[in-house]
Each structure stands twice: as structure tokens, then as C-alpha cells.
Amino acid sequence: METIYALPGNGGIARDAVCVPSINAKDIPAIVDFAKSHAIDFAVVAPDDPLALGCVDRLHEAGIPCFGPDAKAARIEASKVFSKNLMKKYGIPTASYEVFDDPAKALEYLRGASFPIVIKADGLALGKGVLIPQDLAEAEAAVKTIMEDKAFGDSGNEIVIEEFLTGPEVSVLAFTDGTAIAPMVSSMDHKRAGDNDTGLNTGGMGTVAPNPYYTAEVAQVCMDTIFLPTLAAMRAEGCPFKGCLYFGLMITPNGPKVIEYNCRFGDPETQVVLPLLKTDLLTVMQAVENETLADLDVEWHDGAAACVILASGGYPSHYEKGKVMTFPERLPANVTIYHAGDKLAEDGRLVTSGGRVLGVTATASTLQKALEDAYAAAETVTFDGKYMRHDIGRRALAAMEG
């Protein structure tokens, strides 16, 4: 009998896994003790915090095979300073930048800068540690928010100030065992909270895959100048990366450049990428752990996928929790609802517990059909304050027509 355990899990995954809500994702000793006492055959460490805290290291010490980078490799996301310095040292194309640990020196630098400009907290910040000031006043406020008000805690002890790049954004996740790499289908995220890319930056309001801007030619350039050099750089630094490496790219007039790395499956890109995976996911993960990825042909379905995020009204600022959710009795075969910000209430009903509550994903032979089916399914889910963007995929469709 095979059993999947989710620590801590949520109301949605409870249908497929045994949730262990008493164990927090950051409680590494408790996670390791649980894995040992339950004789876990294979662990998947998915979120950024436990990866950065060395969960994979501790599981490996306990003799438990697992998918994900160790703490040294997870620095590629956990420290913006580390990743930017890595790219500079090894000639991986990215935006020019400066690093500051003194607010006064950062402000002095900004007074001579051109705008817009990008300011990033060094550490993990739930996808919210990147600000894009349009002028000096906004930049001064951003430095105060991150470095003095500590809006993101110690993650803001250092900041990276970098040039503002222009061009289409592309997300490419890749399986890698440290040497071999198997890129996944490309995707396009929609970061702003409102339609037509207005409002605050969020963790992502929806995604589509594949990304029409990621042509075969661009993919080859990325492989040669970014993907393989990044793996080689990590090996050279003594921290080979094994797991899922996420490349946040911008296709600039001067070629593809790295905006950011993630050391894990990106959300909500994963919701459109993995449904297109034909090869068994566990088989791929085990090949990564065993460093035999080069021997595996990772295959993908043709067609497209679209994901619409259902968020709590007010996200990413203030929003209410505990709203009762209702779902259709039956979903179409090509639709999956991914649960994120919800939980099971004591009465057994699902209620909201976060900002981005659900990801409604549809797969289809065309992107247009995938979007239609995702939006149709999204309309069948209800909860007080439900909010979504209504233009997910519009830019991708326009690019395909153009």
C-alpha cells in the first residue's frame, strides 16, 4: 500500500495525501524524525524555506532519498547577492547591478541613477521582495521599506539595485541532476494584480504554457549561454544544483538575460507545466536524485495549458480569511484545481486561508481552448471576495497571431 504524506498539507491535497498539519514546513528536525519513523522511501522538498534551511541535507544524512537542492545550492534563490555575483563571475547574462548593506549609500547611489530601476531584498520574501520604483521618491521609499522598516525581515539586510530590463518575460523550469538538464515547457506568468498589468506585483495571477516568445532559436541561446553555464558555475563553486532549477528570463533587445533564479518549482508556472509532462514525475525525480537524468528521455504532451488564479479580494494587500468555498460536483477531464491558500474547517468545509487561494488549470490542443476551459471552470467555484484577472493569456494569443 503506497501512502503519500504532506507536511503540513492543506485542505485540497487532503483528498490525495495524509496531511500532517502539526509539522511546520520550517521544522526541519520534526520533518526528518517523521520521515525516519514512517520509513519514507522518497521525499520531495518543494518550498523555498525548508530548502534554504537545509532540509535536503538533513534527510540525506538520515539516509532518505529526496528531490531538491541542498542548502548551499539553494542559495541561488535564497540570496540575490549570491546569484548576481555568480552570474557576474561566470559571465552569465543578467542586468547590471550594485549591492548595498547601508541605506545611506544606497540612497546616494540612487540619486545618480536612471529610472525605472529594480530594487530587490537579498533574501526570501514570499515573492514580494522586488520593487520597481519609477522615480527617485519611490526609490527612497523602497529602500526605507526594505532596509529600515524591515518589511521583509532580515531578508532586507542587504539589497540589490539593478537596471530595469525590457522585453517579453519567459519562465523556464528545468530538471537537473547537477550535470544533465531537461528543460520543461516554457511558460508566461502574469505578476500584476489587475487586468492589463495594473496594480501591485503579486506571486502570480495566472500562467500559460508554452510561451510564444520562447522560440526554438531562443531556447538554444538560453541553453548555451545561461542553462549549461549556470550548472557549470554551481559545480565550480562546490555546490552542484540537483532538483528543479527555475530560470526567470527576459528576452531583451540584446538577447536573453536572467532576471532571477528559483531553487524549486515556481508557482503558478508549475500548474501549467507539469500537466503537460508525459513522463512519470516520480521517475524523473528519482533520476535526478540518482544522477541518471542523461539516461532518461523526458517527454511532453503537445498542446497548451492555462491557469487562472482565484485570489482573495484585496490581495496582495489586506484580505479576509475563513470564507467558505463551493465547488462543482464534477470537473471536466481536462481541468484540475490546485489548492494553495485554503484549509479544512472543523465542520469539514473548505475555507480560504491565504491570498492566492486556488489555481484553476485546463489543458487543451490550443491555448485559446485551454483559456476558455480554465475560465469556465473558474466561474463554477465560489467564495466571498473571489477575485481573478480576466486577461490571462491575452498577450500570448496576440503574440501568436502577430
C-alpha distance (Angstrom), angle and dihedral (degrees) to the residues before:
residue distance angle dihedral
M1 . . .
E2 3.80 . .
T3 3.79 117.9 .
I4 3.80 128.4 -171.0
Y5 3.79 116.8 -152.2
A6 3.81 123.1 -161.3
L7 3.80 118.5 -160.1
P8 3.00 108.9 -131.9
G9 3.83 94.1 -16.5
N10 3.79 126.3 178.4
G11 3.79 141.1 -119.2
G12 3.79 94.2 -81.9
I13 3.79 100.6 49.3
A14 3.81 89.6 46.9
R15 3.82 87.3 86.6
D16 3.80 91.4 61.8
A17 3.79 104.5 26.8
V18 3.77 142.4 34.5
C19 3.80 104.7 -105.5
V20 3.79 120.7 -144.9
P21 3.83 102.1 -163.2
S22 3.80 92.4 171.8
I23 3.82 91.4 71.3
N24 3.79 115.9 74.1
A25 3.82 118.0 -145.2
K26 3.84 89.3 -119.6
D27 3.83 95.2 50.5
I28 3.80 95.6 97.6
P29 3.85 97.3 172.5
A30 3.81 91.1 52.1
I31 3.82 91.5 47.3
V32 3.81 91.7 51.6
D33 3.82 92.7 45.6
F34 3.80 89.9 51.0
A35 3.79 92.5 49.0
K36 3.81 91.6 50.1
S37 3.81 96.2 44.7
H38 3.81 92.2 48.3
A39 3.84 94.2 44.4
I40 3.82 91.7 -125.5
D41 3.81 111.2 -158.2
F42 3.81 96.4 -159.4
A43 3.80 133.2 5.0
V44 3.80 129.0 -159.0
V45 3.80 114.8 -156.1
A46 3.79 102.6 -161.8
P47 3.85 112.4 164.0
D48 3.80 124.9 76.0
D49 3.82 99.1 -123.5
P50 3.83 98.8 59.3
L51 3.81 90.1 42.5
A52 3.80 91.2 53.5
L53 3.80 90.0 45.2
G54 3.81 91.7 56.9
C55 3.80 101.9 -105.2
V56 3.82 91.5 149.1
D57 3.81 90.6 50.1
R58 3.80 92.1 53.3
L59 3.83 93.8 44.7
H60 3.79 90.9 50.7
E61 3.81 90.0 49.5
A62 3.81 86.8 54.9
G63 3.81 90.3 52.5
I64 3.81 96.0 -109.1
P65 3.83 117.3 138.8
C66 3.78 112.0 -132.3
F67 3.79 145.6 170.0
G68 3.79 118.7 -119.7
P69 3.81 141.4 64.4
D70 3.79 123.8 -75.1
A71 3.81 120.3 -113.3
K72 3.82 94.8 -91.7
A73 3.80 91.7 53.3
A74 3.82 92.9 41.9
R75 3.82 87.7 65.2
I76 3.81 86.0 83.9
E77 3.82 85.0 80.3
A78 3.79 102.9 17.8
S79 3.82 92.4 61.5
K80 3.80 121.1 39.4
V81 3.80 87.9 -171.2
F82 3.81 91.2 56.6
S83 3.81 93.6 48.6
K84 3.82 95.3 45.4
N85 3.81 91.9 48.1
L86 3.82 89.5 47.7
M87 3.81 91.1 54.1
K88 3.80 92.7 47.0
K89 3.81 92.9 48.8
Y90 3.81 94.6 49.0
G91 3.81 99.5 36.6
I92 3.81 96.8 -113.0
P93 3.84 108.5 159.8
T94 3.82 113.6 -107.0
A95 3.79 140.0 134.0
S96 3.81 117.3 -66.7
Y97 3.81 111.2 -104.9
E98 3.79 151.0 169.9
V99 3.83 129.3 -143.2
F100 3.82 124.0 -137.9
D101 3.80 134.9 -175.2
D102 3.82 93.8 172.2
P103 3.84 118.0 71.5
A104 3.82 92.1 -153.1
K105 3.80 92.6 55.7
A106 3.81 90.8 45.8
L107 3.82 90.3 53.4
E108 3.79 91.4 47.4
Y109 3.82 89.8 53.1
L110 3.80 92.5 47.6
R111 3.81 92.3 54.8
G112 3.80 88.3 68.6
A113 3.82 96.6 38.9
S114 3.80 130.8 104.8
F115 3.80 121.1 -123.6
P116 2.95 148.8 -85.4
I117 3.80 92.6 42.7
V118 3.80 134.5 171.5
I119 3.83 123.0 -121.2
K120 3.82 118.9 -171.7
A121 3.79 131.9 -173.7
D122 3.80 108.1 -127.5
G123 3.81 97.8 -128.7
L124 3.79 139.1 46.2
A125 3.81 115.3 -56.1
L126 3.82 107.4 165.8
G127 3.79 91.0 -94.5
K128 3.81 91.8 -59.8
G129 3.80 101.7 94.4
V130 3.81 96.0 95.7
L131 3.81 120.1 89.6
I132 3.83 126.7 -178.7
P133 3.82 109.2 -157.9
Q134 3.80 115.8 -162.6
D135 3.80 95.6 -157.2
L136 3.81 142.9 8.7
A137 3.81 94.5 -86.7
E138 3.79 91.6 54.7
A139 3.81 90.6 45.2
E140 3.82 91.9 52.4
A141 3.81 89.3 49.9
A142 3.83 90.5 49.3
V143 3.80 92.8 53.1
K144 3.81 90.2 48.9
T145 3.82 91.4 48.6
I146 3.81 94.6 49.8
M147 3.82 104.6 32.3
E148 3.80 105.3 27.5
D149 3.81 106.4 25.0
K150 3.83 89.2 38.7
A151 3.81 92.6 -140.7
F152 3.82 87.7 170.3
G153 3.80 97.1 33.9
D154 3.79 118.4 -130.9
S155 3.82 89.4 -12.6
G156 3.81 85.0 82.7
N157 3.80 97.5 55.1
E158 3.80 86.4 101.9
I159 3.78 128.3 26.1
V160 3.77 135.7 -162.7
I161 3.81 117.1 -141.7
E162 3.79 111.6 -164.6
E163 3.77 141.4 170.3
F164 3.79 118.7 -87.4
L165 3.79 109.5 -111.8
T166 3.80 124.5 -155.6
G167 3.79 131.5 -150.1
P168 3.80 139.4 72.6
E169 3.81 115.3 -40.4
V170 3.80 120.1 -131.3
S171 3.80 129.9 -173.6
V172 3.80 118.2 -152.4
L173 3.79 120.2 -179.0
A174 3.79 117.4 -166.2
F175 3.78 137.5 -168.3
T176 3.79 110.5 -134.7
D177 3.80 136.1 171.2
G178 3.79 92.3 -162.4
T179 3.80 95.7 -85.3
A180 3.80 110.3 30.0
I181 3.80 118.5 56.0
A182 3.81 132.1 -162.0
P183 3.82 110.6 -170.8
M184 3.79 115.9 -149.7
V185 3.80 126.8 -136.3
S186 3.82 110.1 -64.8
S187 3.79 120.4 -111.3
M188 3.80 142.8 -166.7
D189 3.81 121.3 -134.1
H190 3.82 127.2 -157.5
K191 3.81 106.9 -145.4
R192 3.79 104.1 174.8
A193 3.80 119.1 89.2
G194 3.82 96.7 -133.0
D195 3.77 138.4 56.4
N196 3.81 117.0 -84.6
D197 3.82 89.7 27.1
T198 3.79 95.2 -68.9
G199 3.79 129.1 141.2
L200 3.78 132.2 33.1
N201 3.79 126.3 -22.3
T202 3.81 112.7 -98.1
G203 3.78 136.9 -176.1
G204 3.82 86.1 -93.1
M205 3.82 133.4 -58.0
G206 3.79 97.5 -152.3
T207 3.77 145.6 -27.7
V208 3.77 143.1 -146.7
A209 3.80 131.7 -158.4
P210 2.94 137.8 -120.2
N211 3.81 101.4 31.1
P212 3.83 109.7 -134.7
Y213 3.82 91.9 -147.7
Y214 3.82 90.7 60.9
T215 3.79 99.0 83.2
A216 3.81 125.1 176.6
E217 3.81 88.3 -102.1
V218 3.81 93.1 52.1
A219 3.81 89.9 45.9
Q220 3.80 91.3 55.9
V221 3.82 91.9 49.0
C222 3.82 89.7 50.4
M223 3.80 91.8 49.4
D224 3.81 92.2 50.5
T225 3.81 100.7 39.7
I226 3.83 104.4 27.2
F227 3.83 118.4 13.9
L228 3.81 102.3 45.9
P229 3.84 93.8 34.7
T230 3.82 89.9 52.9
L231 3.81 92.1 53.1
A232 3.81 90.5 46.2
A233 3.82 90.6 48.9
M234 3.79 92.1 52.0
R235 3.80 91.2 49.3
A236 3.80 90.2 48.5
E237 3.80 90.1 52.2
G238 3.81 90.7 53.4
C239 3.80 94.8 -110.3
P240 3.82 108.6 97.3
F241 3.79 111.7 -166.5
K242 3.81 118.4 -124.1
G243 3.79 121.3 176.0
C244 3.79 132.3 34.5
L245 3.79 113.6 -18.2
Y246 3.80 114.5 -166.0
F247 3.80 118.6 -153.7
G248 3.80 115.3 -160.1
L249 3.81 102.5 -161.7
M250 3.77 138.9 -177.4
I251 3.80 120.2 -156.1
T252 3.81 97.1 -141.5
P253 3.82 126.8 -177.5
N254 3.83 84.5 -100.5
G255 3.80 94.6 52.6
P256 3.81 134.9 -88.5
K257 3.81 116.7 -28.5
V258 3.80 132.8 -177.1
I259 3.80 115.6 -109.0
E260 3.80 94.5 176.0
Y261 3.78 145.7 -23.3
N262 3.79 126.0 -133.7
C263 3.79 121.5 -162.1
R264 3.81 93.4 -144.8
F265 3.78 146.6 31.1
G266 3.82 105.8 -49.9
D267 3.79 119.5 -127.8
P268 3.04 123.4 -104.7
E269 3.82 94.4 6.9
T270 3.80 91.5 69.2
Q271 3.82 90.3 60.2
V272 3.82 90.7 66.5
V273 3.80 99.6 32.1
L274 3.81 104.2 51.5
P275 3.85 94.6 48.5
L276 3.83 85.9 63.4
L277 3.83 92.7 53.0
K278 3.82 111.4 111.2
T279 3.82 97.9 -178.3
D280 3.82 115.7 78.6
L281 3.81 108.3 -91.3
L282 3.80 95.8 -141.0
T283 3.81 90.0 51.5
V284 3.82 89.4 55.0
M285 3.80 92.5 46.8
Q286 3.78 91.9 50.5
A287 3.80 90.5 49.9
V288 3.81 88.4 53.5
E289 3.80 91.5 50.4
N290 3.82 92.5 45.8
E291 3.83 92.0 44.2
T292 3.81 91.8 -123.5
L293 3.81 97.6 117.5
A294 3.83 91.4 120.2
D295 3.82 88.5 64.6
L296 3.83 93.8 54.4
D297 3.80 125.3 83.0
V298 3.82 103.4 -144.8
E299 3.81 106.4 -155.1
W300 3.80 131.8 -163.0
H301 3.79 135.4 -158.5
D302 3.78 120.0 -114.6
G303 3.79 117.8 -119.6
A304 3.78 131.0 52.3
A305 3.78 143.6 -78.5
A306 3.81 133.3 -148.3
C307 3.81 130.7 -166.9
V308 3.81 126.4 -164.2
I309 3.80 116.5 -165.4
L310 3.80 117.4 -139.5
A311 3.79 106.4 -151.9
S312 3.78 136.5 -177.1
G313 3.80 113.3 -98.4
G314 3.80 109.3 -96.8
Y315 3.81 95.8 29.7
P316 3.01 128.8 171.5
S317 3.81 87.0 30.1
H318 3.80 123.0 37.6
Y319 3.80 118.3 -17.8
E320 3.80 136.5 162.7
K321 3.80 125.2 -113.5
G322 3.78 134.7 -154.2
K323 3.82 97.8 56.4
V324 3.81 112.8 154.8
M325 3.80 113.8 -118.4
T326 3.80 129.2 -148.7
F327 3.79 126.8 -161.5
P328 3.80 135.5 -169.4
E329 3.81 115.1 -95.7
R330 3.78 90.9 -121.2
L331 3.80 133.1 20.6
P332 3.81 125.2 -152.4
A333 3.81 112.7 -95.4
N334 3.82 91.9 -111.1
V335 3.83 94.8 53.1
T336 3.80 127.7 85.6
I337 3.80 127.0 179.5
Y338 3.81 114.4 -148.2
H339 3.79 114.9 -155.7
A340 3.79 120.0 -142.7
G341 3.82 116.7 143.4
D342 3.79 101.7 33.5
K343 3.80 139.7 89.8
L344 3.79 140.8 -170.8
A345 3.79 111.6 -96.7
E346 3.80 120.8 -142.4
D347 3.80 89.9 -98.1
G348 3.81 89.8 57.5
R349 3.79 95.8 -107.5
L350 3.79 122.7 127.9
V351 3.80 114.0 -113.9
T352 3.80 132.9 179.9
S353 3.80 117.3 -97.0
G354 3.81 104.1 165.8
G355 3.79 147.3 32.6
R356 3.78 100.6 -99.7
V357 3.78 100.6 42.7
L358 3.81 108.1 172.8
G359 3.79 140.9 5.7
V360 3.80 112.8 -146.1
T361 3.80 108.7 -159.2
A362 3.80 130.9 -175.2
T363 3.80 129.8 -177.3
A364 3.81 123.1 -155.0
S365 3.79 143.0 152.7
T366 3.82 90.6 -94.6
L367 3.79 134.1 31.3
Q368 3.81 91.2 -123.8
K369 3.82 91.1 57.9
A370 3.81 92.7 43.9
L371 3.81 90.2 53.5
E372 3.81 93.0 47.2
D373 3.80 91.5 50.7
A374 3.82 94.1 44.9
Y375 3.80 92.4 51.2
A376 3.81 92.4 44.6
A377 3.81 90.1 53.5
A378 3.81 91.9 44.2
E379 3.80 89.6 58.5
T380 3.83 90.9 57.9
V381 3.82 92.8 61.1
T382 3.80 116.7 81.5
F383 3.79 137.5 -169.8
D384 3.80 133.5 142.6
G385 3.81 111.3 -82.8
K386 3.82 94.9 12.4
Y387 3.80 108.8 173.2
M388 3.80 132.8 -176.1
R389 3.76 139.9 159.6
H390 3.80 115.1 -107.5
D391 3.80 98.8 -155.0
I392 3.80 103.4 61.5
G393 3.81 108.8 145.8
R394 3.79 95.3 11.0
R395 3.80 93.1 115.9
A396 3.81 91.3 47.4
L397 3.81 92.3 51.0
A398 3.81 90.2 49.6
A399 3.81 90.7 50.7
M400 3.80 90.9 50.8
E401 3.81 91.0 51.2
G402 3.78 92.5 45.3
